[in-house]
Amino acid sequence: MPALSFSLDWKRVKIESGEIRQTIRLARKRPIKVGDKLYLYWKMRTKECCSILIGSTDLLKGYYTVGCTESYRLPWDSLGEGVALLDGFDSYTTFRAFFETHYHPQPDTLFDIVRW
């Protein structure tokens, strides 16, 4: 029963509407398996937790683990605007800036791309 927590207000709205069907985050110790029931929560494990289950879904599309290159390029640089839109961002520039400031990726940083 894998669970993912979201904390950005604009992402919550887009997840509830079905506009966002993907998330990218640091790699998990225990990978999610395709076909697992995925639970999406709002601010899980925080004082602000509303205990709101945004939704649950079967993991239909896939689960991928990708790493940064030695030149510190994020693994999805070649995918551009498409990957940013799937993750709910308005542009690739905003998407890239978020990941660089939030995660400070290094060559050995691994990320999971979860699509439902």
VEXDREN-2710 file (C-alpha; in Angstrom, 1 decimal):
% VEXDREN-2710
k/r/px/py/pz
1/MET/0.0/0.0/0.0
2/PRO/2.4/2.8/-1.2
3/ALA/1.4/6.3/-0.2
4/LEU/2.6/9.6/-1.6
5/SER/2.2/12.9/0.1
6/PHE/1.7/16.3/-1.6
7/SER/2.0/19.7/0.0
8/LEU/1.8/22.3/-2.8
9/ASP/-1.7/23.9/-2.9
10/TRP/-1.8/24.1/-6.7
11/LYS/-0.8/20.4/-7.0
12/ARG/-3.7/19.4/-4.8
13/VAL/-6.2/21.1/-7.1
14/LYS/-4.7/19.5/-10.2
15/ILE/-4.5/16.0/-8.7
16/GLU/-8.2/16.2/-7.6
17/SER/-9.2/17.3/-11.1
18/GLY/-7.2/14.5/-12.7
19/GLU/-4.9/17.0/-14.5
20/ILE/-1.8/15.6/-12.8
21/ARG/-1.1/11.9/-13.4
22/GLN/2.6/11.9/-12.5
23/THR/5.0/12.9/-9.8
24/ILE/8.8/12.9/-9.7
25/ARG/10.6/12.7/-6.4
26/LEU/13.7/11.2/-4.8
27/ALA/14.1/7.5/-5.1
28/ARG/12.3/5.3/-2.5
29/LYS/14.0/2.6/-0.4
30/ARG/11.2/0.3/-1.3
31/PRO/10.2/0.8/-4.9
32/ILE/6.5/0.9/-5.9
33/LYS/5.5/-2.0/-8.2
34/VAL/3.3/-1.6/-11.3
35/GLY/-0.2/-2.7/-10.3
36/ASP/0.1/-1.6/-6.6
37/LYS/-2.8/0.5/-5.3
38/LEU/-1.4/4.0/-4.9
39/TYR/-2.7/6.3/-2.1
40/LEU/-2.3/10.1/-2.6
41/TYR/-2.4/12.2/0.6
42/TRP/-2.4/15.8/1.4
43/LYS/0.4/16.9/3.8
44/MET/0.8/13.5/5.4
45/ARG/3.0/13.3/8.6
46/THR/2.9/17.1/9.3
47/LYS/1.2/19.3/11.8
48/GLU/-0.9/20.7/9.0
49/CYS/-2.0/17.2/7.9
50/CYS/-5.7/17.3/7.1
51/SER/-5.8/13.5/6.8
52/ILE/-7.4/14.0/3.5
53/LEU/-7.1/11.2/1.1
54/ILE/-6.8/13.0/-2.3
55/GLY/-7.4/9.7/-4.1
56/SER/-6.3/6.2/-4.7
57/THR/-5.6/4.5/-7.9
58/ASP/-4.0/1.5/-9.5
59/LEU/-0.6/2.3/-10.7
60/LEU/-1.4/2.0/-14.4
61/LYS/1.4/3.7/-16.4
62/GLY/4.6/2.8/-14.7
63/TYR/7.4/3.4/-12.2
64/TYR/10.9/4.4/-13.3
65/THR/14.1/5.2/-11.4
66/VAL/16.5/7.6/-13.2
67/GLY/19.7/9.3/-12.2
68/CYS/21.5/12.5/-13.0
69/THR/24.4/12.6/-15.4
70/GLU/28.0/13.6/-14.4
71/SER/27.4/17.0/-15.9
72/TYR/24.6/17.5/-13.3
73/ARG/22.0/17.4/-16.1
74/LEU/18.6/16.2/-14.7
75/PRO/17.7/12.9/-16.4
76/TRP/14.6/14.4/-18.0
77/ASP/16.3/17.4/-19.7
78/SER/15.9/15.7/-23.1
79/LEU/12.2/15.3/-22.5
80/GLY/11.6/19.0/-22.0
81/GLU/8.1/20.6/-21.8
82/GLY/6.2/17.3/-21.9
83/VAL/7.5/15.9/-18.6
84/ALA/6.9/19.3/-17.0
85/LEU/3.3/19.4/-18.1
86/LEU/2.7/15.8/-16.9
87/ASP/4.0/16.9/-13.5
88/GLY/1.6/19.8/-13.3
89/PHE/4.1/22.7/-14.0
90/ASP/3.2/25.4/-16.5
91/SER/6.6/25.4/-18.2
92/TYR/9.9/23.4/-18.3
93/THR/11.7/26.5/-16.9
94/THR/9.6/26.5/-13.7
95/PHE/9.8/22.7/-13.4
96/ARG/13.6/22.7/-13.7
97/ALA/14.0/25.6/-11.2
98/PHE/11.8/23.8/-8.7
99/PHE/14.0/20.6/-8.9
100/GLU/17.3/22.4/-8.7
101/THR/16.3/24.4/-5.6
102/HIS/14.3/21.7/-3.9
103/TYR/16.6/18.7/-4.4
104/HIS/20.1/20.2/-5.3
105/PRO/20.8/17.2/-7.5
106/GLN/24.3/15.6/-7.7
107/PRO/25.5/13.0/-10.2
108/ASP/24.5/10.1/-7.9
109/THR/21.0/11.5/-7.1
110/LEU/18.3/9.0/-8.1
111/PHE/14.7/10.1/-8.8
112/ASP/11.5/8.0/-9.2
113/ILE/9.0/8.9/-11.8
114/VAL/5.6/7.6/-10.7
115/ARG/2.7/7.7/-13.3
116/TRP/-0.8/6.7/-12.5
END
